[in-house]
Every structure is written in C-alpha cells, then in structure tokens.
Amino acid sequence: MNSSQYVDDVAIALYDSMSSELLASYGGGVSIAKFLGESDDDGARRSWSTRISWELAELPPKAMNSLVIYQGSATVSVSNEVVARFGLGEVTVSISGDDVWEAALRPGFSVAIIAGLGWSRWGQRWVDELRRVGLRRGPIVDIGDGRALHWVAQRPDEPGPWTCARSAEGAALISDAESLGTPRLREVYEEFNRD
C-alpha cells in the first residue's frame, strides 16, 4: 500500500471513531453532516476525511510513515511521544501523555503536530530556532477560564479560533510555528533531523 493510501485510510478510521464517540456522547441527537455543512453522512465523511488526509500528508515523511491509530479512539500516534486526538472541529496534541495544544481543524493544523514532534525531540534548541526564524509572534493571552488549555496564541492577521495551549511557553512556541506555516516549519524540522 502506498503512503498516500495509508494516510487516507487513517483519516477514514479517525472519522469513524470520532463520529461514533460524538454520536454516543449526544445520545445520537447531533447531525455531523449539518455541522460540516454537508447534505448527508457520506458527504460529511468525505469532507472531514479529505481535510485530515491533506494535513497528515504534510507531516515529515518519517512521521507520516509511522502513524498508528488507537483502536476505538479518534487518536493517532505520530511518534513514541506525540499523539493527536481528533474531534469534530479540533485536534488535541499531547506530548508524553500531557495535553499541550488544542488546534482548530482549519488549514494548517498540522503545524501543531510538527511543532510537537520537534519539541519532544529537541526541546529548548527547537524553541530557540522557531523563535529565531518565526516571522511575527501574535499576542499570548491567558484567558483564565479554568480549563487546562487556557493560554491562547492569537494571530491578529487571521480570525479565530486560535490554538489554545497549556502554558505560556507552549502558546509562544505554537505562535512562532504558526507564523512559519506548514511548508516552512517542515523544512526547519527536516534541517534539524539531518543534523
């Protein structure tokens, strides 16, 4: 099986487990198709899975080839330390079992996964490099609403929802990563990976 077909299969499996969990949590009283602006369930599956496939395909090749889906959960392991859990409109990225970011499922959410891969592998070196090459950091806001992920990395040039973070450091890192965008962030990751 080629890697693009594998990524498509992962996205479909994620949709199946995500939608099953969501339907169960609402007692079946929610229409995923309506939420996604589609006319039926097949259209919803196609649009959601296609978006996820595009983003997963943007991951560094070695990471993309090591995707493992957790059975019965809308969660994919991207490395030994980095895990992404998918909801209908967001993805939560965890490192070593701790939730670090919640990113909206909009174009470019793969930045959160790549940023997590780099942070888990290279720590402060990665943070310093993204700060150095990042274009323009948006404001880091503590909304203090009692949630675990209450720091927000705002992007003034883009409407929300913005990525939420567990800490101010995490919000600053994701802001730098998002300022680069997926292609450039992946280049930085691959440059580090060659060293």
N, C-alpha and C positions, 0 to 999 in steps of 0.2 A: 504494500500500500504506500503511495507517495505521501509526502508530509502534508501537502495541502488537503488531501482527502482525510488524513488523520485529524487535522485541525477542524475540518468541517464536522467530522464525527464527534469530536469532543464538544463542539458548540451545541450540536443537537442533543447530546446526552446531558449537557448542562441545562438546556431548556427544559428537557423532560423532568429533571429532578427539581429545578427551580419552580416550574409551574405546578407540579404536584404538591410541593410544600406550601406554596401560596394558596392554592385552592383548599388545601386541608386547613390552613390557619383561618380562612374566612368561611369555613363550612360550605365551600362550593359557591358562595354568593358573590363572586367577583369575576368580571369578564376581562381576561388578559387581552383578548383581541381589542376590546374597546379602549383599554388603557394605552395600547400601542397604536391606536388609530387604524386598525385593520378590520375588515368586514367579517372575518371568520378565524377559527383557530389555526387553520393551515397557513393563512397569511401571517398571523402573529408568529407562528413558529419560524417561518421563513425569514421574516424581517429581523427578529431578535437574533436568531442563529447566524444570519449573514453578518450582522454587525459584530457579533462576538468573534466570528471567524476572521474578519478583516483585522480586528485588533490583535487577536492571538498570533496571526501570521506576521505581525510587526515585531514580535519578540525576537531577541537574538537567536540565531539558528540552533545553538546547542540547547537553549532553554525550551524553544519550541518543540524540539525533538524529544524532550524528556517530560512532556506534560503527562500527568497521571490524574485521572478523575477518581474521586472518592465515591464509591457506590452509595446510592441512596441520599446523596447530598450534592447540592449545586456548587461543589468545591473542586478546584483543581490544584494539584501540587505542581509548582513550577520548578522547584529545586528542593534540596533537603530541608531548607529553612523557610522558603517563601511559598505561601499558599494564598489563593484568591477565591473568595466565596461570592457567588453571584446571586443577586436579587433581580427583581423585575427592572428596577431603574438605577441600580448601583452595584459596585463591586467593592468588597472589603478585602484589603491586602493585609496579611499577617506575616510577621517575621518571628520565627521560633515560638509560635503559639500565641503571640501577643498581637492584637489588632493595632495596626499602625495608621492606616488611612481608609477612608470611605470615599470613593470617587464616583461621580455620576457616570452612567453609561452613555456618555456622549463621545464624539470622535476624539481620539487621543487618550482614552483612559488607560491604554497600555503603558503610558508613561509611569503610572503608579506601580505597575508590576516591575518594569525595568529599574525604576528607582529603588524598589525594594531589593531586587537582585543585587544591585551594586552596593547598597548599604550593608546588606548581610555579608557580602564578601570582603569589602574593602574598608568599611567603617568610616573613620574620620577622613581618610585620604579621598574617598568618594565625595563626602560632603564638601570638602575644601575645593575639589575640582569643579563640582557643579556650581559652587559659589563663584569661582573664578570665570567660568565660561558662560554662566547664565546671563541672559540678556537684561532683564529688569524684574526684580522681585516686587510682587504686589504686597499690600499690607497683610500682616499676620494678626488676626483678630481672635481674642479669647471671648467667645460668646457666653461662657459661664452658665450654660443651661443644665448642668448636672449630668450630661451624657459623658461617656468615656472619651468620645472623639469630639471635643468641643472647641479645638483650635481650628480656625478656617484660614486657608491660603487663598486670599482673594485675588482675582485677576481683573483689574479695573477695565481692561480693554475687551473683556468677554463677560456676557451676562452669566449669572449663577445658574444652577447650583455649583458651588466651588467644592474643591476637595477638603474634607474635614480630616483633622489629624489628632492623635493622642496628646502630642506635646508641641510646644513652640518650635523646638528643633525639627520635629517631623514636618510641621507646617512650612518652615523656612526651606527645608530640603525639597519638598514637593513643589513649592513655588518656583524654585530655581529649575527643577526638572521640567515643569510645565512651560517655563519660558523658552526652553530649548525646543520643545516639540519632539514627537516620537523619532523621526529620522535622525536628527542631530544627537539626541540622547543615546540612541542605539549606537551611533558612531563612537561616542565617548566611552560607552560600555565596551565596545569591541577593542578600542585602543587600550583600555585598562587590561582587557583579557589577554592581549598579546604580550604584555609586559611580564 
